Amino acid sequence: MKSWVVAGSIIIGLVGVSGCSRRDADRARTESREAQDKVQRQLEVTREKLREDLKRADAQTREDLDKARDQVRHALSQSERDAEKARDRLRDRVDNDSHQ
């Protein structure tokens, strides 16, 4: 009889321990899933912020290139006007020298 009580106590103890282990495993799985979901959300937020930063940087770069292009065009136009004025002055000087 005493051996039956001991055997029954061991069986009840093992069932109780396996129930705790199952609950611990379920809780660990749930926590792992929640942690994975949280990391995934953080990754998506970071990815979206990066996209926005890249869009802003791209827009700024395009704006800077447009300004630089306008400055080069302006400098080229000014240089062409200056060259034309210099040619005109040279022609005037040559014409004045040939008439004298």
Buried (B, 14 or more C-beta within 10 A) or exposed (E): EEEEEEEEEEEEEEEEEEEEEEEEEEEEEEEEEEEEEEEEEEEEEEEEEEEEEEEEEEEEEEEEEEEEEEEEEEEEEEEEEEEEEEEEEEEEEEEEEEEE
